[in-house]
Amino acid sequence: MVAASDGALVREEISAIESAMGAMMLHPESREEVRQLLTQPPELDSLLEGMETAAIRLALRDAALLASVDGDYDDAELAALQKISDAAGLKKKNLSEILDWVSESWKMGAIGRSIISLQMPGDDKIL
């Protein structure tokens, strides 16, 4: 829902979502439900209300990763991440650390691809 908060899902965000669904081996019907949610996302508050703290914290981590795949966080995405962080009972410092971790994760991936000479578009901006 965070990736859609900026009003549009870009190709990279959709690819990341599809990849995650594949890695989780979601049933095709469940995948279709997720795709429908992406076209008409529910209110973030209503999603957070029914979640346990541990699940919210995992969702924050994953949402930060997903929202970053297009290369940047916009204001709507940052506001949604802050809302999730607040619902998880985390401090602003924790959210900042998560965003730093995401940046480092992208950098480490780019370094790994560089080592084996398999750069992806955008790696030059990360390195």
Secondary structure, DSSP 8 states (H G I E B T S, - for coil): -TGGGGS---HHHHHHHHHHHHHTT--HHHHHHHHHHHHS---HHHHHHTS-HHHHHHHHHHHHHHHTTTSS--HHHHHHHHHHHHHTT--HHHHHHHHHHHHHHHHHHHHHHHHTT---TTHHHH-
